[in-house]
Amino acid sequence: MDSERPAISMAIPTACIVALGAFLVAILSGMFAENPFGAVLARSLLVMLVSWPIGLIAGFILEKLFREHASNQAAQTAQSDPSADEAPGDVEIVDQSAGEPDSSVVEVPVASSSEAS
């Protein structure tokens, strides 16, 4: 068995979404213009058939861009992480309770209500 799954192309779904969107826009604009139903449907189907190849080309371009971006990110990650043993966000915790008292605490005297008057 192959350890990698075959890559699924995003060109066909993109083409279908573009064609369906164009069909919907054509139907709605024909209805709002109060054109006859037969003419609206015929024009909408024509628009859908014309827009599908446009969406297919856009899908292939998007797929190529996404694959290039993913390979650039993988190369950049592999280049910037030379040691896999140590995580970059590790922090050493130091116990200061046995050492000197914490000098960062500032004590503020509280005035009583009788002194405030």
N, CA and C atoms as an extended XYZ file, in Angstrom:
351
Properties=species:S:1:pos:R:3:atomname:S:1:resname:S:1:resid:I:1 pbc="F F F"
N         0.829       -1.189        0.000 N   MET     1
C         0.000        0.000        0.000 CA  MET     1
C         0.865        1.241        0.000 C   MET     1
N         0.377        2.268       -0.611 N   ASP     2
C         1.088        3.540       -0.605 CA  ASP     2
C         0.855        4.241        0.716 C   ASP     2
N         1.910        4.852        1.232 N   SER     3
C         1.764        5.591        2.484 CA  SER     3
C         1.096        6.937        2.251 C   SER     3
N         1.122        7.413        1.001 N   GLU     4
C         0.509        8.698        0.694 CA  GLU     4
C        -0.811        8.480       -0.021 C   GLU     4
N        -1.774        9.287        0.338 N   ARG     5
C        -3.046        9.264       -0.368 CA  ARG     5
C        -2.888       10.005       -1.685 C   ARG     5
N        -3.651        9.626       -2.692 N   PRO     6
C        -3.584       10.404       -3.933 CA  PRO     6
C        -4.162       11.793       -3.703 C   PRO     6
N        -3.513       12.778       -4.304 N   ALA     7
C        -3.945       14.164       -4.133 CA  ALA     7
C        -5.270       14.379       -4.858 C   ALA     7
N        -6.183       15.035       -4.187 N   ILE     8
C        -7.479       15.339       -4.775 CA  ILE     8
C        -7.392       16.721       -5.395 C   ILE     8
N        -7.755       16.804       -6.655 N   SER     9
C        -7.697       18.073       -7.362 CA  SER     9
C        -8.830       18.983       -6.899 C   SER     9
N        -8.509       20.253       -6.736 N   MET    10
C        -9.544       21.203       -6.350 CA  MET    10
C       -10.096       21.957       -7.557 C   MET    10
N        -9.646       21.586       -8.758 N   ALA    11
C       -10.074       22.288       -9.965 CA  ALA    11
C       -11.536       21.984      -10.303 C   ALA    11
N       -11.947       20.728      -10.207 N   ILE    12
C       -13.324       20.353      -10.560 CA  ILE    12
C       -14.331       20.979       -9.593 C   ILE    12
N       -14.135       20.865       -8.270 N   PRO    13
C       -15.092       21.533       -7.376 CA  PRO    13
C       -15.144       23.041       -7.570 C   PRO    13
N       -13.997       23.659       -7.854 N   THR    14
C       -13.978       25.101       -8.097 CA  THR    14
C       -14.783       25.438       -9.341 C   THR    14
N       -14.619       24.646      -10.396 N   ALA    15
C       -15.365       24.878      -11.633 CA  ALA    15
C       -16.867       24.723      -11.397 C   ALA    15
N       -17.246       23.723      -10.616 N   CYS    16
C       -18.672       23.508      -10.334 CA  CYS    16
C       -19.254       24.652       -9.517 C   CYS    16
N       -18.519       25.139       -8.560 N   ILE    17
C       -19.009       26.249       -7.735 CA  ILE    17
C       -19.169       27.516       -8.560 C   ILE    17
N       -18.186       27.782       -9.425 N   VAL    18
C       -18.268       28.971      -10.285 CA  VAL    18
C       -19.454       28.853      -11.235 C   VAL    18
N       -19.633       27.676      -11.841 N   ALA    19
C       -20.735       27.480      -12.783 CA  ALA    19
C       -22.086       27.587      -12.084 C   ALA    19
N       -22.200       27.011      -10.909 N   LEU    20
C       -23.457       27.087      -10.163 CA  LEU    20
C       -23.752       28.510       -9.716 C   LEU    20
N       -22.722       29.222       -9.311 N   GLY    21
C       -22.913       30.626       -8.932 CA  GLY    21
C       -23.357       31.471      -10.113 C   GLY    21
N       -22.755       31.242      -11.272 N   ALA    22
C       -23.146       31.992      -12.468 CA  ALA    22
C       -24.579       31.654      -12.868 C   ALA    22
N       -24.945       30.385      -12.750 N   PHE    23
C       -26.312       29.961      -13.057 CA  PHE    23
C       -27.308       30.654      -12.127 C   PHE    23
N       -26.987       30.698      -10.851 N   LEU    24
C       -27.876       31.323       -9.880 CA  LEU    24
C       -28.024       32.820      -10.137 C   LEU    24
N       -26.931       33.480      -10.441 N   VAL    25
C       -26.987       34.915      -10.732 CA  VAL    25
C       -27.816       35.166      -11.988 C   VAL    25
N       -27.646       34.329      -13.004 N   ALA    26
C       -28.405       34.500      -14.243 CA  ALA    26
C       -29.893       34.262      -14.020 C   ALA    26
N       -30.245       33.255      -13.240 N   ILE    27
C       -31.665       32.982      -12.939 CA  ILE    27
C       -32.277       34.156      -12.187 C   ILE    27
N       -31.593       34.612      -11.135 N   LEU    28
C       -32.142       35.696      -10.316 CA  LEU    28
C       -32.253       37.004      -11.096 C   LEU    28
N       -31.240       37.320      -11.899 N   SER    29
C       -31.315       38.566      -12.661 CA  SER    29
C       -32.397       38.494      -13.736 C   SER    29
N       -32.598       37.323      -14.319 N   GLY    30
C       -33.685       37.169      -15.287 CA  GLY    30
C       -35.054       37.263      -14.638 C   GLY    30
N       -35.181       36.741      -13.432 N   MET    31
C       -36.467       36.819      -12.729 CA  MET    31
C       -36.771       38.257      -12.321 C   MET    31
N       -35.772       38.965      -11.833 N   PHE    32
C       -35.996       40.355      -11.426 CA  PHE    32
C       -36.282       41.266      -12.614 C   PHE    32
N       -35.754       40.911      -13.781 N   ALA    33
C       -36.030       41.692      -14.990 CA  ALA    33
C       -37.378       41.307      -15.611 C   ALA    33
N       -38.026       40.297      -15.019 N   GLU    34
C       -39.336       39.795      -15.457 CA  GLU    34
C       -39.310       39.324      -16.908 C   GLU    34
N       -38.247       38.611      -17.274 N   ASN    35
C       -38.153       37.982      -18.586 CA  ASN    35
C       -38.944       36.681      -18.580 C   ASN    35
N       -39.328       36.166      -19.731 N   PRO    36
C       -40.047       34.888      -19.787 CA  PRO    36
C       -39.189       33.747      -19.231 C   PRO    36
N       -39.851       32.782      -18.586 N   PHE    37
C       -39.139       31.708      -17.899 CA  PHE    37
C       -38.268       30.895      -18.848 C   PHE    37
N       -38.744       30.599      -20.034 N   GLY    38
C       -37.971       29.819      -21.009 CA  GLY    38
C       -36.687       30.525      -21.409 C   GLY    38
N       -36.768       31.828      -21.625 N   ALA    39
C       -35.584       32.598      -22.001 CA  ALA    39
C       -34.588       32.670      -20.839 C   ALA    39
N       -35.119       32.842      -19.631 N   VAL    40
C       -34.247       32.918      -18.451 CA  VAL    40
C       -33.511       31.596      -18.258 C   VAL    40
N       -34.225       30.486      -18.381 N   LEU    41
C       -33.614       29.170      -18.194 CA  LEU    41
C       -32.578       28.883      -19.276 C   LEU    41
N       -32.888       29.205      -20.529 N   ALA    42
C       -31.946       28.957      -21.628 CA  ALA    42
C       -30.681       29.785      -21.452 C   ALA    42
N       -30.835       31.049      -21.107 N   ARG    43
C       -29.663       31.908      -20.915 CA  ARG    43
C       -28.851       31.472      -19.703 C   ARG    43
N       -29.535       31.038      -18.662 N   SER    44
C       -28.833       30.588      -17.454 CA  SER    44
C       -28.020       29.328      -17.731 C   SER    44
N       -28.572       28.400      -18.497 N   LEU    45
C       -27.822       27.191      -18.843 CA  LEU    45
C       -26.622       27.518      -19.725 C   LEU    45
N       -26.794       28.459      -20.642 N   LEU    46
C       -25.682       28.882      -21.488 CA  LEU    46
C       -24.570       29.525      -20.649 C   LEU    46
N       -24.968       30.372      -19.715 N   VAL    47
C       -23.982       31.016      -18.824 CA  VAL    47
C       -23.257       29.969      -17.997 C   VAL    47
N       -23.986       28.957      -17.528 N   MET    48
C       -23.367       27.902      -16.727 CA  MET    48
C       -22.352       27.117      -17.561 C   MET    48
N       -22.693       26.801      -18.798 N   LEU    49
C       -21.771       26.061      -19.659 CA  LEU    49
C       -20.532       26.877      -20.022 C   LEU    49
N       -20.682       28.175      -20.157 N   VAL    50
C       -19.540       29.025      -20.490 CA  VAL    50
C       -18.647       29.250      -19.266 C   VAL    50
N       -19.248       29.358      -18.086 N   SER    51
C       -18.467       29.674      -16.890 CA  SER    51
C       -17.754       28.453      -16.307 C   SER    51
N       -18.173       27.226      -16.641 N   TRP    52
C       -17.529       26.044      -16.079 CA  TRP    52
C       -16.062       25.943      -16.489 C   TRP    52
N       -15.714       26.098      -17.781 N   PRO    53
C       -14.277       26.047      -18.127 CA  PRO    53
C       -13.461       27.182      -17.496 C   PRO    53
N       -14.085       28.329      -17.310 N   ILE    54
C       -13.392       29.444      -16.654 CA  ILE    54
C       -13.079       29.068      -15.207 C   ILE    54
N       -14.041       28.471      -14.527 N   GLY    55
C       -13.815       28.007      -13.158 CA  GLY    55
C       -12.790       26.890      -13.087 C   GLY    55
N       -12.747       26.037      -14.121 N   LEU    56
C       -11.760       24.959      -14.154 CA  LEU    56
C       -10.345       25.518      -14.261 C   LEU    56
N       -10.168       26.505      -15.113 N   ILE    57
C        -8.852       27.149      -15.248 CA  ILE    57
C        -8.468       27.831      -13.934 C   ILE    57
N        -9.421       28.519      -13.319 N   ALA    58
C        -9.148       29.170      -12.032 CA  ALA    58
C        -8.802       28.134      -10.960 C   ALA    58
N        -9.470       26.988      -10.984 N   GLY    59
C        -9.171       25.924      -10.027 CA  GLY    59
C        -7.777       25.364      -10.189 C   GLY    59
N        -7.337       25.168      -11.443 N   PHE    60
C        -5.970       24.687      -11.671 CA  PHE    60
C        -4.938       25.704      -11.198 C   PHE    60
N        -5.209       26.968      -11.426 N   ILE    61
C        -4.287       28.021      -10.976 CA  ILE    61
C        -4.231       28.054       -9.450 C   ILE    61
N        -5.392       27.987       -8.790 N   LEU    62
C        -5.424       27.977       -7.326 CA  LEU    62
C        -4.705       26.758       -6.754 C   LEU    62
N        -4.916       25.604       -7.387 N   GLU    63
C        -4.260       24.395       -6.910 CA  GLU    63
C        -2.740       24.516       -7.011 C   GLU    63
N        -2.261       25.068       -8.114 N   LYS    64
C        -0.819       25.251       -8.284 CA  LYS    64
C        -0.270       26.212       -7.233 C   LYS    64
N        -0.999       27.313       -6.987 N   LEU    65
C        -0.551       28.273       -5.980 CA  LEU    65
C        -0.515       27.662       -4.588 C   LEU    65
N        -1.549       26.889       -4.229 N   PHE    66
C        -1.587       26.262       -2.910 CA  PHE    66
C        -0.469       25.244       -2.748 C   PHE    66
N        -0.209       24.467       -3.783 N   ARG    67
C         0.867       23.471       -3.684 CA  ARG    67
C         2.235       24.150       -3.550 C   ARG    67
N         2.467       25.228       -4.294 N   GLU    68
C         3.726       25.959       -4.164 CA  GLU    68
C         3.869       26.556       -2.767 C   GLU    68
N         2.780       27.110       -2.249 N   HIS    69
C         2.825       27.696       -0.911 CA  HIS    69
C         3.111       26.623        0.139 C   HIS    69
N         2.480       25.462        0.012 N   ALA    70
C         2.704       24.383        0.974 CA  ALA    70
C         4.141       23.879        0.914 C   ALA    70
N         4.698       23.750       -0.288 N   SER    71
C         6.081       23.283       -0.384 CA  SER    71
C         7.057       24.336        0.148 C   SER    71
N         6.759       25.623       -0.081 N   ASN    72
C         7.609       26.686        0.480 CA  ASN    72
C         7.557       26.686        1.999 C   ASN    72
N         6.363       26.492        2.565 N   GLN    73
C         6.235       26.451        4.021 CA  GLN    73
C         6.970       25.249        4.600 C   GLN    73
N         6.876       24.096        3.937 N   ALA    74
C         7.567       22.900        4.416 CA  ALA    74
C         9.078       23.086        4.363 C   ALA    74
N         9.557       23.693        3.282 N   ALA    75
C        10.995       23.931        3.173 CA  ALA    75
C        11.467       24.935        4.219 C   ALA    75
N        10.674       25.959        4.460 N   GLN    76
C        11.036       26.971        5.449 CA  GLN    76
C        11.023       26.388        6.853 C   GLN    76
N        10.067       25.527        7.149 N   THR    77
C        10.000       24.892        8.463 CA  THR    77
C        11.177       23.956        8.669 C   THR    77
N        11.521       23.184        7.641 N   ALA    78
C        12.650       22.261        7.751 CA  ALA    78
C        13.960       23.021        7.896 C   ALA    78
N        14.067       24.167        7.260 N   GLN    79
C        15.295       24.951        7.316 CA  GLN    79
C        15.444       25.663        8.655 C   GLN    79
N        14.358       26.138        9.244 N   SER    80
C        14.442       26.924       10.467 CA  SER    80
C        14.475       26.078       11.730 C   SER    80
N        14.249       24.762       11.659 N   ASP    81
C        14.216       23.905       12.841 CA  ASP    81
C        15.326       22.853       12.754 C   ASP    81
N        16.585       23.247       13.035 N   PRO    82
C        17.681       22.280       12.925 CA  PRO    82
C        17.673       21.231       14.031 C   PRO    82
N        17.239       21.573       15.240 N   SER    83
C        17.230       20.587       16.322 CA  SER    83
C        15.792       20.227       16.655 C   SER    83
N        15.477       18.985       16.460 N   ALA    84
C        14.124       18.523       16.744 CA  ALA    84
C        13.987       18.079       18.195 C   ALA    84
N        15.121       17.963       18.929 N   ASP    85
C        15.080       17.507       20.311 CA  ASP    85
C        14.535       18.567       21.255 C   ASP    85
N        14.818       19.811       21.014 N   GLU    86
C        14.443       20.876       21.935 CA  GLU    86
C        13.372       21.760       21.311 C   GLU    86
N        12.285       21.918       22.004 N   ALA    87
C        11.219       22.783       21.512 CA  ALA    87
C        11.632       24.233       21.699 C   ALA    87
N        11.279       25.136       20.773 N   PRO    88
C        11.731       26.527       20.878 CA  PRO    88
C        11.094       27.287       22.031 C   PRO    88
N         9.986       26.816       22.578 N   GLY    89
C         9.317       27.549       23.637 CA  GLY    89
C         9.581       27.007       25.029 C   GLY    89
N        10.590       26.136       25.209 N   ASP    90
C        10.870       25.577       26.527 CA  ASP    90
C        11.367       26.656       27.471 C   ASP    90
N        10.901       26.590       28.714 N   VAL    91
C        11.274       27.564       29.730 CA  VAL    91
C        11.743       26.800       30.959 C   VAL    91
N        12.814       27.267       31.561 N   GLU    92
C        13.300       26.648       32.790 CA  GLU    92
C        12.619       27.307       33.979 C   GLU    92
N        12.066       26.503       34.869 N   ILE    93
C        11.375       27.017       36.050 CA  ILE    93
C        12.370       26.999       37.209 C   ILE    93
N        12.552       28.143       37.849 N   VAL    94
C        13.499       28.285       38.950 CA  VAL    94
C        12.697       28.541       40.217 C   VAL    94
N        12.985       27.763       41.264 N   ASP    95
C        12.293       27.924       42.545 CA  ASP    95
C        13.046       28.972       43.365 C   ASP    95
N        12.423       30.119       43.619 N   GLN    96
C        13.060       31.197       44.360 CA  GLN    96
C        12.560       31.281       45.799 C   GLN    96
N        11.736       30.351       46.227 N   SER    97
C        11.173       30.436       47.574 CA  SER    97
C        12.237       30.235       48.649 C   SER    97
N        13.270       29.472       48.404 N   ALA    98
C        14.309       29.215       49.409 CA  ALA    98
C        15.372       30.301       49.408 C   ALA    98
N        15.417       31.107       48.412 N   GLY    99
C        16.459       32.124       48.289 CA  GLY    99
C        16.062       33.421       48.961 C   GLY    99
N        16.413       34.514       48.357 N   GLU   100
C        16.143       35.840       48.894 CA  GLU   100
C        14.651       36.150       48.860 C   GLU   100
N        14.205       37.037       49.765 N   PRO   101
C        12.798       37.440       49.706 CA  PRO   101
C        12.548       38.243       48.430 C   PRO   101
N        11.332       38.172       47.967 N   ASP   102
C        10.963       38.843       46.713 CA  ASP   102
C        10.934       40.343       46.936 C   ASP   102
N        11.812       41.065       46.251 N   SER   103
C        11.888       42.513       46.426 CA  SER   103
C        10.960       43.249       45.466 C   SER   103
N        10.267       42.529       44.632 N   SER   104
C         9.387       43.196       43.669 CA  SER   104
C         8.041       43.555       44.291 C   SER   104
N         7.754       43.051       45.498 N   VAL   105
C         6.490       43.359       46.161 CA  VAL   105
C         6.634       44.685       46.889 C   VAL   105
N         5.715       45.580       46.639 N   VAL   106
C         5.734       46.889       47.281 CA  VAL   106
C         4.557       46.948       48.244 C   VAL   106
N         4.862       47.269       49.494 N   GLU   107
C         3.790       47.348       50.491 CA  GLU   107
C         3.285       48.793       50.530 C   GLU   107
N         1.961       48.937       50.421 N   VAL   108
C         1.343       50.240       50.438 CA  VAL   108
C         0.519       50.341       51.718 C   VAL   108
N         0.793       51.360       52.539 N   PRO   109
C         0.006       51.521       53.771 CA  PRO   109
C        -1.441       51.895       53.412 C   PRO   109
N        -2.371       51.299       54.144 N   VAL   110
C        -3.786       51.577       53.902 CA  VAL   110
C        -4.248       52.541       54.979 C   VAL   110
N        -4.843       53.643       54.554 N   ALA   111
C        -5.348       54.633       55.500 CA  ALA   111
C        -6.682       54.158       56.047 C   ALA   111
N        -6.858       54.276       57.347 N   SER   112
C        -8.151       53.902       57.940 CA  SER   112
C        -9.147       54.991       57.696 C   SER   112
N       -10.412       54.717       57.924 N   SER   113
C       -11.469       55.689       57.651 CA  SER   113
C       -11.400       56.875       58.623 C   SER   113
N       -10.851       56.673       59.838 N   SER   114
C       -10.750       57.775       60.787 CA  SER   114
C        -9.634       58.756       60.386 C   SER   114
N        -8.574       58.235       59.715 N   GLU   115
C        -7.485       59.108       59.285 CA  GLU   115
C        -7.848       59.872       58.026 C   GLU   115
N        -8.757       59.362       57.212 N   ALA   116
C        -9.107       60.001       55.958 CA  ALA   116
C        -9.944       61.252       56.188 C   ALA   116
N       -10.654       61.378       57.280 N   SER   117
C       -11.535       62.528       57.527 CA  SER   117
C       -10.818       63.748       57.986 C   SER   117
